[in-house]
Amino acid sequence: MAGGMMLTSCDQENEGAIYEPWAQNVSFTTASTKTITTSVDTVIPVHVRRSFTEGSYTANYVMTTDYAENFTDQNKGTVTFADGEGLAVVYVKAHNMEIGKSYTATLTLQDVKLSADTTFDNQNVSTVLNVFCDYVWTEAGACTFVDYTWEDGYASKENGVPIYHAAGTNIYKISQPLYYVYNGIYSNPSTADLTFYMDNNYNVTMPEGFWDMVYWGYYCYYTSTSYPDYCYVEKIEDSTYGSGYEVGFLITPDNASLYIGGIEFYPTWK
């Protein structure tokens, strides 16, 4: 008579791992979301999924935020899946926001056994909600944009880069200038806008600190108090483009090494 032994695996080094192929495997569909709205109130749908869909199931989560007065969890910490349902939605309302300000909140699942099976490639126990209450932008004109940061000489886009104005403010933005200049020359140019301030006399100033515009891993940094010789705005005249502005700034790949950057732009206002 042959005898046999049943072998059982015990992972003592990773006692937190739970090997349950029939677990619910509840997960947020994304690790983060980004919402841009021009309304001071908006509702954000947050999608939650599970891999085991037999029977109904309710999972719990908590919301944490530094902006408690601006977020309301409309599902009050629960997400319910009907029998056979693998996807559910909860709703978070962002409200009483200030225009031009960003808000964040984090939802974290509380009672889910995280199975080690690979039904989901990335199991998101938490998701971060990023909300920006944007200005209402109107087209103010266009400009010739000249960049002499990335090229040995310079690269430019003539008369084709839009400029927008934030209604009721002195805030303007040049729309995606590096994309307009470098698309088709280099891969994946930055699609970020370049924001500036302008008064009624057409005097331009730039925002202090880091800008959204990025040169392929080199971040734009502007501090007119610490580096006034490199971070500045000057009015200029060009025989071809007319009146414009020269802007000096710094770029850095690591927040330590600093290199000189510069642009010019020549606007034509509506």
Summary of the structure (lengths in Angstrom):
residues: 270
radius of gyration: 26.1
end to end distance: 96.3
largest distance: 102.2
contacts: 730
relative contact order: 0.13
helix: 3%
strand: 50%
